[in-house]
Every structure is written in structure tokens, then in C-alpha cells.
Amino acid sequence: MLAWRLLMSVVILVPVLLVLWLDAQPEYVVAGQPGGWMMGLGAVVCILAARDWLTMMQGRDEAPNGALVYLTGLSVYAAGIVPSRLANGAPRPSFDWTLGALVLALATGFVTEICWYPSRTRPTLRIAVGLLGGLFVAVPLTALLHLRCQFADAWGVMAVVSVVAVVKCSDTGAYFVGRALGRRKLAPHLSPGKTVAGAWGGILAGCLASVLYFAVVVPWVMQAASRGHWWQWAGYGAVLAVFGIAGDLAESLVKREFGCKDSGKWLPGL
């Protein structure tokens, strides 16, 4: 399992870093907008994650209409990246577009279930699960893209990389500390492999990774000093680590609810 985790981490990081590198180069800007390469990558991930959500639902009464999950995910994601105005070259989110996407998805869910009723059971639950699946995959991707677009240049890319790098280092630290020192379970009914010691190890690893990232990596890549102080970087790493652990448990909750060991099959070990 560890070998698969390391291998798939490399498989994930290489194309992601390539896309981020392209996104940071002024000569490769897509349609004059920062974040153009990330937009395309996010759409692909959105589709794959929506498919995994539907796979977990197979054979259950509340399994949603696949079109509803894809429509919700892609429409909310697309609406979240439509700029309402341009400020300093960076697009800003438009609430009107996102609200319209949600209304469209909700209406589609109800119309579909009305047409199929009563041949399919639990229609309102199916709509709720379908909408949740679309939002579950679209909202985090949109948030990452908004983070990238806070800056029109490579600083936005470095902000996104900081999230990916710190969370991944935190996860790795939690894994090794948990295996070496873990005794007391963190959430035994949700994720038996997670321990309290592992959680603390993940937080510590996140803090250390964040400090090293902003003290060493960012100045080396950007040829400019990072803003802030070491204790602010450490606090940022701790926050990301805590939310990473919480997000992991949230996905474990979904998997337990639907009786799945893994939430997807296209990334072995992850």
C-alpha cells in the first residue's frame, strides 16, 4: 500500500506541477486570463470525481441520476470561474452565475424525478444525494482556482502549490508517526487507521512543511522574499493540516455511509 501511495503521488504531482508551471508562464497564458490551465485540469478532475461519487452509489435506492451529479458539478465549477469583473488582471467570482447553476441543477433534479415517478423510490433523497455529490467535487476545485486568481502572476500559482504541498506533507507525516507511535484511535468507527498521535504528527509536519516552503522554496522560485514571519507560516500549516484531517474524516463518513472501502478506483493506494 505504501509503495502504491508513493507511486500514485508521483503520478498525480507530475502533471499537476506541469500544469501549474504552464499557468505561471506569461507566454502560455490562455485567453489572456490567469488560471487558464488550471481551469482545464479542474474540469477533468471534476468529471473523474463525479464518476467516483456515482460508483459509490451503485445498487442503492438513493443512487442519483448520473446526469444530475455531472450537471451540478460542472455547472457550479464553470459558474465559479466566470469573472464578474476584472481587477488587477485577476477574475473575481460572480454570485449570480453560481446561483443560476444551482437553480438549474435543482430544477433538473426535480423534473427528472417527476418524470420517473413512481418507477424509482426515494426521489427527494436521490435529488439531495445528487446535488451533494456535485457540490462535493466542484466547490473545493473552484476555491483552489479562486486562490490562484488572487494574483495575476506566478504568486497565485505558488499559493496553490502551498496548499497541495503542505497538505500532502501533513498526510505523510501523519502516516509515519501514526504507524510508529499511534495507540489511541482518532475516530475508530470512521477511519480505524487514524490515531491521535498520527494527527499530531500530521499537524507538526504541516507546520514544518509550511515554514520550509515559505522560507526556502518560495524565495528560490520567485527570486523574492516571502511575506510574513515563521510563526505565521507555521500557523498556516497547522490550519491546513487540521482541515486536511477533517476533510479526510468527512470522506470516510461518506464511504462508511455507502459501504465503500475506497471512494475511487483510478488512483490505487489513494
C-alpha positions as CSV (number, residue, x, y, z in Angstrom):
1,M,0.0,0.0,0.0
2,L,2.8,2.4,0.9
3,A,4.5,1.7,-2.5
4,W,1.2,2.4,-4.3
5,R,0.7,5.6,-2.4
6,L,4.2,6.9,-3.2
7,L,3.8,5.9,-6.9
8,M,0.4,7.4,-7.3
9,S,1.5,10.6,-5.5
10,V,4.2,11.0,-8.2
11,V,1.7,10.2,-10.9
12,I,-0.6,13.0,-9.6
13,L,2.1,15.6,-8.8
14,V,4.0,15.4,-12.1
15,P,1.0,16.5,-14.4
16,V,-0.3,18.9,-11.7
17,L,3.1,20.6,-11.4
18,L,3.4,20.8,-15.2
19,V,0.0,22.5,-15.4
20,L,0.9,24.9,-12.7
21,W,4.3,25.7,-14.4
22,L,2.5,26.4,-17.7
23,D,0.0,28.6,-15.8
24,A,2.8,30.6,-14.3
25,Q,4.4,31.4,-17.6
26,P,3.2,34.7,-19.1
27,E,3.9,33.4,-22.7
28,Y,1.5,30.5,-22.1
29,V,-1.5,32.4,-20.7
30,V,-4.8,31.1,-22.0
31,A,-7.2,33.7,-23.4
32,G,-5.4,36.5,-21.5
33,Q,-6.7,35.1,-18.2
34,P,-4.6,33.8,-15.3
35,G,-5.5,30.3,-14.2
36,G,-6.5,29.1,-17.7
37,W,-4.5,25.9,-17.5
38,M,-5.9,25.2,-14.0
39,M,-9.4,25.6,-15.3
40,G,-9.0,22.8,-17.8
41,L,-7.3,20.5,-15.2
42,G,-10.1,21.2,-12.7
43,A,-12.8,20.3,-15.2
44,V,-11.1,16.9,-15.8
45,V,-10.8,16.2,-12.1
46,C,-14.4,17.3,-11.6
47,I,-15.6,14.7,-14.1
48,L,-13.5,11.9,-12.6
49,A,-14.5,12.7,-9.1
50,A,-18.2,12.9,-10.1
51,R,-17.9,9.4,-11.6
52,D,-16.4,8.1,-8.4
53,W,-19.3,9.5,-6.5
54,L,-21.7,7.7,-8.8
55,T,-19.7,4.5,-8.5
56,M,-20.1,4.6,-4.7
57,M,-23.9,4.9,-5.1
58,Q,-24.4,1.9,-7.4
59,G,-27.1,-0.5,-6.3
60,R,-28.5,1.8,-3.6
61,D,-32.1,3.1,-3.5
62,E,-30.8,6.7,-3.2
63,A,-28.4,6.4,-6.1
64,P,-28.9,9.7,-8.0
65,N,-29.3,10.3,-11.7
66,G,-25.8,10.5,-13.1
67,A,-26.6,13.5,-15.3
68,L,-27.6,15.4,-12.1
69,V,-24.2,14.9,-10.5
70,Y,-22.3,15.8,-13.6
71,L,-24.5,18.8,-14.3
72,T,-24.3,20.1,-10.7
73,G,-20.5,19.6,-10.5
74,L,-19.6,21.1,-13.9
75,S,-22.1,23.9,-13.9
76,V,-21.2,25.1,-10.4
77,Y,-17.5,24.8,-11.3
78,A,-17.9,26.7,-14.6
79,A,-20.1,29.3,-12.9
80,G,-17.5,29.8,-10.2
81,I,-14.8,30.7,-12.7
82,V,-16.8,33.2,-14.8
83,P,-15.4,36.6,-13.9
84,S,-17.9,39.3,-12.9
85,R,-15.2,41.9,-13.3
86,L,-11.5,42.2,-13.8
87,A,-9.4,43.8,-11.1
88,N,-5.6,44.0,-11.5
89,G,-5.9,41.3,-14.1
90,A,-7.5,38.8,-11.8
91,P,-11.1,37.4,-12.3
92,R,-13.4,37.6,-9.3
93,P,-16.3,35.1,-8.6
94,S,-19.8,36.0,-9.7
95,F,-22.5,35.0,-7.3
96,D,-25.2,35.4,-9.9
97,W,-23.7,32.7,-12.1
98,T,-23.2,30.3,-9.3
99,L,-26.8,30.8,-8.1
100,G,-28.0,30.3,-11.6
101,A,-26.1,27.0,-11.8
102,L,-27.6,25.8,-8.6
103,V,-31.1,26.7,-9.7
104,L,-30.6,24.8,-13.0
105,A,-29.3,21.7,-11.2
106,L,-32.1,21.7,-8.6
107,A,-34.7,22.2,-11.3
108,T,-33.2,19.4,-13.4
109,G,-33.3,17.0,-10.4
110,F,-36.9,17.7,-9.7
111,V,-38.0,17.4,-13.3
112,T,-36.1,14.2,-13.8
113,E,-37.7,12.6,-10.7
114,I,-41.1,13.8,-11.6
115,C,-40.8,12.1,-15.0
116,W,-39.6,8.8,-13.5
117,Y,-42.0,8.8,-10.5
118,P,-43.1,6.2,-9.2
119,S,-40.8,3.8,-11.0
120,R,-37.9,4.9,-8.8
121,T,-38.1,5.2,-5.0
122,R,-37.0,7.9,-2.6
123,P,-37.0,10.7,-5.2
124,T,-36.2,13.6,-2.8
125,L,-33.3,11.7,-1.3
126,R,-31.9,11.0,-4.7
127,I,-32.1,14.7,-5.6
128,A,-30.3,15.6,-2.3
129,V,-27.5,13.0,-2.9
130,G,-27.1,14.1,-6.5
131,L,-26.7,17.8,-5.5
132,L,-24.4,16.9,-2.7
133,G,-22.2,14.9,-5.0
134,G,-21.8,17.7,-7.5
135,L,-21.1,20.3,-4.8
136,F,-18.7,17.9,-3.0
137,V,-16.4,17.8,-6.0
138,A,-17.0,21.3,-7.5
139,V,-16.7,23.7,-4.5
140,P,-13.1,22.8,-3.4
141,L,-11.8,22.9,-7.0
142,T,-13.4,26.3,-7.5
143,A,-11.9,27.6,-4.2
144,L,-8.4,26.5,-5.4
145,L,-8.9,28.3,-8.7
146,H,-10.0,31.4,-6.9
147,L,-6.9,31.2,-4.7
148,R,-4.7,31.1,-7.9
149,C,-6.5,34.1,-9.4
150,Q,-5.9,36.3,-6.4
151,F,-2.7,37.2,-8.2
152,A,-2.3,37.5,-12.0
153,D,1.3,36.3,-12.0
154,A,3.2,33.3,-10.6
155,W,2.4,34.3,-7.0
156,G,-1.0,32.8,-7.4
157,V,0.5,29.5,-8.6
158,M,2.8,29.4,-5.5
159,A,-0.3,29.9,-3.3
160,V,-2.0,26.9,-4.8
161,V,1.2,24.8,-4.6
162,S,1.4,25.7,-0.9
163,V,-2.0,24.1,-0.3
164,V,-1.1,20.9,-2.1
165,A,2.4,20.6,-0.7
166,V,1.5,21.3,2.9
167,V,-1.5,19.0,3.0
168,K,0.5,16.2,1.3
169,C,3.4,16.6,3.7
170,S,0.9,16.6,6.6
171,D,-0.7,13.4,5.4
172,T,2.7,11.8,5.0
173,G,3.8,12.8,8.5
174,A,0.5,11.5,10.0
175,Y,1.0,8.2,8.3
176,F,4.5,7.5,9.5
177,V,4.0,9.0,13.0
178,G,0.8,7.0,13.4
179,R,2.4,3.8,12.4
180,A,5.4,4.3,14.7
181,L,3.7,5.8,17.8
182,G,-0.1,5.5,17.3
183,R,-2.0,3.8,20.0
184,R,-5.2,5.7,20.7
185,K,-7.6,5.8,17.7
186,L,-8.7,9.2,16.5
187,A,-12.1,8.1,15.0
188,P,-12.2,4.3,15.2
189,H,-15.7,3.9,13.7
190,L,-14.9,6.1,10.7
191,S,-11.2,5.5,10.0
192,P,-9.6,2.8,12.1
193,G,-6.1,3.5,10.8
194,K,-6.0,7.1,12.1
195,T,-4.6,7.7,15.5
196,V,-4.3,10.7,17.8
197,A,-0.5,10.5,17.6
198,G,-0.8,10.5,13.8
199,A,-3.0,13.6,13.9
200,W,-0.4,15.4,16.0
201,G,2.3,14.2,13.8
202,G,0.4,15.5,10.7
203,I,-0.1,18.9,12.3
204,L,3.6,19.1,13.2
205,A,4.6,18.0,9.7
206,G,2.3,20.6,8.2
207,C,3.8,23.4,10.3
208,L,7.3,22.3,9.3
209,A,6.5,21.9,5.7
210,S,4.8,25.4,5.6
211,V,7.8,27.1,7.2
212,L,10.3,25.4,4.8
213,Y,8.1,26.2,1.8
214,F,7.8,29.9,2.5
215,A,11.4,30.3,3.9
216,V,13.2,28.3,1.2
217,V,11.1,27.2,-1.8
218,V,9.2,30.4,-2.5
219,P,12.3,32.7,-2.4
220,W,14.2,30.3,-4.6
221,V,11.4,30.0,-7.2
222,M,10.2,33.6,-7.2
223,Q,13.6,35.3,-6.5
224,A,11.8,37.4,-3.9
225,A,11.3,37.1,-0.2
226,S,8.1,35.6,1.2
227,R,5.8,37.9,3.1
228,G,5.1,37.2,6.8
229,H,7.1,35.6,9.6
230,W,7.9,32.0,10.5
231,W,5.2,31.8,13.2
232,Q,2.6,32.9,10.6
233,W,3.7,30.3,8.1
234,A,3.6,27.7,10.9
235,G,0.1,28.7,11.8
236,Y,-1.0,28.5,8.2
237,G,0.5,25.0,8.0
238,A,-1.4,24.0,11.2
239,V,-4.7,25.2,9.8
240,L,-4.2,23.4,6.5
241,A,-3.2,20.2,8.4
242,V,-6.3,20.3,10.6
243,F,-8.7,20.9,7.7
244,G,-6.9,18.1,5.8
245,I,-7.6,15.7,8.6
246,A,-11.2,16.9,8.9
247,G,-11.7,16.5,5.1
248,D,-10.2,13.0,5.3
249,L,-12.7,12.1,8.0
250,A,-15.5,13.7,6.0
251,E,-14.8,11.5,3.1
252,S,-14.5,8.5,5.4
253,L,-18.0,9.3,6.6
254,V,-19.3,9.3,3.1
255,K,-17.6,5.9,2.4
256,R,-19.0,4.3,5.5
257,E,-22.5,5.6,4.7
258,F,-22.3,4.0,1.3
259,G,-20.4,0.9,2.3
260,C,-17.3,1.5,0.3
261,K,-13.7,0.9,1.3
262,D,-12.4,3.2,-1.3
263,S,-14.0,6.3,-2.9
264,G,-12.5,5.6,-6.3
265,K,-10.5,3.0,-8.3
266,W,-8.5,5.2,-10.7
267,L,-5.8,6.1,-8.1
268,P,-4.7,2.8,-6.4
269,G,-3.5,3.3,-2.8
270,L,-5.2,6.7,-2.6
